[in-house]
């Protein structure tokens, strides 16, 4: 059992695609060059300690999009203080409900399972007193209930940047946590940007903010 005088250990699990599309829906492309470590350190309480930020994503199948994503992941690794987990993208058959046209739609795979596996391992090894999950995926609801009921870990659900997640999926996840939703204010996203250019060491390739992720400032 943890000493009550010690800081509460916080682990954060981020569904990268939920955050990405939340920003896209708000047309907040500038915020995509995000320093996740800084985001969560800025909202810690005085008696909390951030143990790690675990970021789950999958590389795009599209050329330009993949290049931007790889640049961003390289920048995150240079900055440090974050663990990156990569899933995969697969093309799934899709039929338009209006025009009935059949196409292929890219679908991200493995992130929810990877989040659940990591969170359970962390719980079993007693690595956290509090867990923050940035997602609206209702598939994570059983994980949330298990962390609370079996391990006594407090779970806070952080909504995607556009506040989406209301309805069956997001509401179920929040309910599983004991109704502990949280919204990060736009000023926090704005203040928590990586430097426009990062370099791991002298002579290494510089990682620059993609042109599509530059100002005008959205907020």
C-alpha positions as MATLAB code, in Angstrom:
seq = 'XXXXXXXXXXXXXXXXXXXXXXXXXXXXXXXXXXXXXXXXXXXXXXXXXXXXXXXXXXXXXXXXXXXXXXXXXXXXXXXXXXXXXXXXXXXXXXXXXXXXXXXXXXXXXXXXXXXXXXXXXXXXXXXXXXXXXXXXXXXXXXXXXXXXXXXXXXXXXXXXXXXXXXXXXXXXXXXXXXXXXXXXXXXXXXXXXXXXXXXXXXXXXXXXXXXXXXXXXXX';
ca = [
       0.000    0.000    0.000;
       1.271    3.453   -0.891;
       2.327    5.887    1.820;
      -0.503    8.477    2.091;
       2.138   11.216    2.286;
       3.506   10.327   -1.153;
       2.267   11.859   -4.388;
      -0.411    9.973   -6.314;
       1.135    8.252   -9.326;
      -0.650    9.051  -12.609;
      -0.429    7.099  -15.861;
      -1.999    8.479  -19.050;
      -3.191    6.422  -22.019;
      -3.918    8.355  -25.219;
      -5.933    7.063  -28.172;
      -4.038    9.084  -30.772;
      -6.649    8.766  -33.499;
      -9.408   10.082  -31.223;
      -7.338   13.176  -30.482;
      -6.268   13.634  -34.105;
      -9.793   13.531  -35.508;
     -11.054   15.678  -32.649;
      -8.663   18.410  -33.750;
      -9.552   17.874  -37.413;
     -13.270   18.232  -36.727;
     -12.566   21.539  -34.980;
     -10.192   22.588  -37.811;
      -7.462   22.988  -35.197;
      -4.609   21.728  -37.365;
      -2.133   23.947  -35.530;
      -2.679   21.932  -32.347;
      -1.588   18.680  -34.019;
       2.110   19.408  -33.268;
       1.300   18.560  -29.683;
       3.633   17.996  -26.748;
       1.560   15.457  -24.810;
       3.888   15.393  -21.828;
       3.476   19.133  -21.391;
      -0.313   18.884  -21.729;
      -0.697   16.496  -18.826;
       2.003   18.009  -16.635;
       0.162   21.324  -16.894;
      -3.049   19.879  -15.391;
      -1.479   17.798  -12.610;
      -2.518   18.655   -9.085;
       0.070   19.426   -6.430;
      -0.158   15.944   -4.916;
       0.150   14.090   -8.260;
       3.174   12.763  -10.142;
       3.084   11.914  -13.854;
       4.729    8.505  -14.303;
       4.329    8.141  -18.072;
       2.237    9.141  -21.084;
       1.480    6.168  -23.318;
       0.480    7.182  -26.833;
      -1.250    4.683  -29.142;
      -1.470    5.254  -32.882;
      -1.069    3.585  -36.284;
       0.796    4.789  -39.357;
      -1.378    6.058  -42.188;
      -1.434    4.237  -45.533;
      -1.432    7.544  -47.447;
       1.924    8.972  -48.532;
       1.777   12.614  -47.424;
      -0.251   11.861  -44.321;
       2.169    9.096  -43.327;
       5.141   11.419  -43.834;
       3.623   14.052  -41.541;
       2.820   11.401  -38.968;
       6.340    9.941  -39.042;
       7.817   13.424  -38.656;
       5.598   14.030  -35.647;
       6.447   10.701  -34.002;
      10.153   11.402  -34.535;
       9.682   14.808  -32.899;
       7.919   13.225  -29.913;
      10.757   10.751  -29.466;
      13.334   13.547  -29.579;
      11.443   15.546  -26.964;
      11.053   12.446  -24.777;
       8.858   11.741  -21.770;
       6.375    9.666  -23.756;
       6.041    5.998  -24.772;
       4.757    5.321  -28.297;
       2.829    2.194  -29.305;
       2.081    1.559  -32.988;
      -0.861   -0.451  -34.265;
      -1.833   -0.838  -37.901;
      -4.229    0.435  -40.555;
      -6.300   -1.902  -42.724;
      -8.661   -1.206  -45.601;
     -12.216   -2.400  -44.998;
     -15.094   -2.603  -47.498;
     -17.502    0.306  -47.077;
     -20.900    0.964  -48.661;
     -22.340    4.484  -48.772;
     -25.788    4.499  -47.141;
     -26.983    7.252  -49.486;
     -25.593    6.337  -52.905;
     -24.806    2.658  -52.173;
     -21.351    3.029  -53.750;
     -18.877    0.426  -52.547;
     -15.414    1.687  -51.568;
     -12.521    0.877  -49.270;
     -12.216    2.721  -45.958;
      -9.069    2.814  -43.861;
      -9.614    1.573  -40.318;
      -7.210    1.754  -37.400;
      -6.665   -1.539  -35.576;
      -5.207   -2.712  -32.257;
      -5.102    0.544  -30.268;
      -7.946   -0.323  -27.888;
      -6.515   -3.797  -27.244;
      -3.015   -2.378  -26.757;
      -4.325    0.202  -24.289;
      -6.115   -2.528  -22.341;
      -3.042   -4.791  -22.255;
      -0.720   -1.995  -21.122;
      -3.142   -0.745  -18.487;
      -3.656   -4.231  -17.058;
       0.094   -4.877  -16.913;
       0.620   -1.540  -15.184;
      -2.158   -2.329  -12.709;
      -0.798   -5.789  -11.929;
       2.649   -4.308  -11.277;
       1.183   -1.523   -9.115;
       2.586    1.306  -11.238;
      -0.242    3.825  -10.786;
      -2.776    5.128   -8.294;
      -4.748    7.031  -10.931;
      -5.262    6.445  -14.647;
      -6.299    9.023  -17.242;
      -7.697    7.664  -20.505;
      -8.052    9.994  -23.493;
     -10.619    8.206  -25.644;
     -14.290    7.836  -26.487;
     -14.069    4.133  -27.360;
     -16.715    2.177  -25.449;
     -14.691   -1.023  -25.966;
     -12.509    0.241  -23.109;
     -15.398    0.232  -20.614;
     -14.629   -3.308  -19.283;
     -11.023   -2.228  -18.727;
     -12.152    0.827  -16.776;
     -14.453   -1.225  -14.537;
     -11.695   -3.761  -13.879;
      -9.135   -1.105  -12.929;
     -11.597    0.370  -10.453;
     -13.193   -2.782   -9.020;
     -10.215   -5.153   -8.941;
      -7.277   -2.799   -8.399;
      -8.818    0.217   -6.665;
      -7.379    2.602   -9.256;
      -9.161    5.877   -9.892;
      -9.954    6.348  -13.605;
     -10.602    9.700  -15.283;
     -11.924    9.842  -18.853;
     -10.618   12.799  -20.863;
     -12.850   13.718  -23.788;
     -11.415   14.233  -27.304;
     -10.592   17.882  -28.164;
     -13.906   18.527  -29.907;
     -15.877   17.202  -26.932;
     -17.206   14.306  -29.001;
     -18.093   11.083  -27.334;
     -21.602   11.858  -26.139;
     -24.002    9.096  -26.999;
     -23.785    5.346  -26.549;
     -20.000    4.972  -26.849;
     -18.563    7.909  -24.950;
     -21.274    7.994  -22.307;
     -20.745    4.301  -21.541;
     -17.037    4.892  -21.016;
     -17.674    7.843  -18.707;
     -20.308    5.866  -16.786;
     -17.859    2.997  -16.287;
     -15.404    5.417  -14.682;
     -17.988    6.541  -12.133;
     -18.848    9.692  -14.092;
     -15.395   11.258  -14.006;
     -15.163   13.070  -17.373;
     -12.661   15.862  -17.968;
     -12.207   18.379  -20.778;
      -8.871   20.028  -21.573;
      -9.298   23.716  -22.343;
      -8.119   25.041  -25.757;
      -5.559   27.281  -24.056;
      -3.817   24.144  -22.720;
      -3.590   22.616  -26.201;
      -2.310   25.952  -27.494;
       0.357   26.332  -24.818;
       1.546   22.716  -25.153;
       3.133   22.723  -28.593;
       6.465   21.202  -29.514;
       9.188   23.559  -30.779;
       8.663   24.164  -34.499;
      11.948   22.374  -35.167;
      13.703   19.595  -33.230;
      16.987   17.767  -33.752;
      18.177   14.703  -31.821;
      21.866   15.607  -32.190;
      24.153   17.777  -34.277;
      24.129   16.629  -37.882;
      20.880   14.668  -37.510;
      17.888   15.397  -39.710;
      15.725   18.172  -38.328;
      12.075   17.385  -37.623;
       9.950   20.388  -38.604;
       6.301   21.182  -38.008;
       4.447   20.219  -41.234;
       3.204   23.140  -43.338;
      -0.399   21.936  -42.978;
      -0.072   22.218  -39.188;
       0.986   25.837  -39.077;
      -0.934   28.995  -38.204;
      -3.359   30.840  -38.504;
      -3.752   30.143  -34.831;
      -7.189   28.537  -34.170;
      -7.625   29.879  -30.653;
];
